[in-house]
Structure formats: C-alpha cells, structure tokens
C-alpha cells in the first residue's frame, strides 16, 4: 500500500522513538527525508544519521536520537507537520513561522534546498513550510 505522507511518517517515527527512549529509529529513505534529517542534525536535535541498506537491499535512514545530560528526556520536545498533502502551506520569508517565539525551528523547502526558517529569512527566500521542531 502506498504511503500518502512520507514526511509525516518520518516525524512520527522520530517522535515515537524519542518518547520510548530508543537509541535509534529506522526510516525508509528518500532524498527529502535525508535532507530533513540533515537539517535536524545541523541544528542539534539528533545525534547523527546514516544512509544504509537493510537486509532486503532497500535504502533506510538510521536516525540516532539525542537526549539531555541525564538521558531521561529527548532534546526534541515536539514535532509538527505544517504543510500536508491535502493542504499545502507556503510562506514568504517575512511570514515564516517562529515556533516557540524563536526557541524552535521550522524547516522550509525553498529554491535553495531545505533550510531552517532563520536561514531562509537571511537569504530572503520563502517556500513550503514542511514542519516545526522544538
């Protein structure tokens, strides 16, 4: 059965893995998912990620989750999908959201690739607001 929203699936797997304090989660790979995970690593929300192949030879992304000093709570407090297949959300660089008044990030698909809201504002480009992370 075809998946209608693979980005929401990625966010849900990360959210569930962090809630259950897993060391890593495996996600079916795609280019956009790899770029989202890259942005999460650059912003310090995950420890690391690896692109690999599973036993069947299909590409997967291994996302290594990050926890605070005592290892009890995840660095990621929340993930929210903004633009959905049924209702796309676009924003100009001046209207990009600032989750938790700037304490979180939004990930934006722009003509310059996937960027955080802060990077998109600096480059003065808008685009599709994929998700918010805090």
Secondary structure, DSSP 8 states (H G I E B T S, - for coil): ---S-HHHHHHHHHHHHHHTT-SEEEEE--HHHHHHHHHHHHTTSEEEEEEEE-TTS-EEEEEEE-B-TTSSSBS---EEE-SBTTB--EE-GGG---GGGGTSEEEEEETTEEEEHHHHHHHT--EEEEEEE-
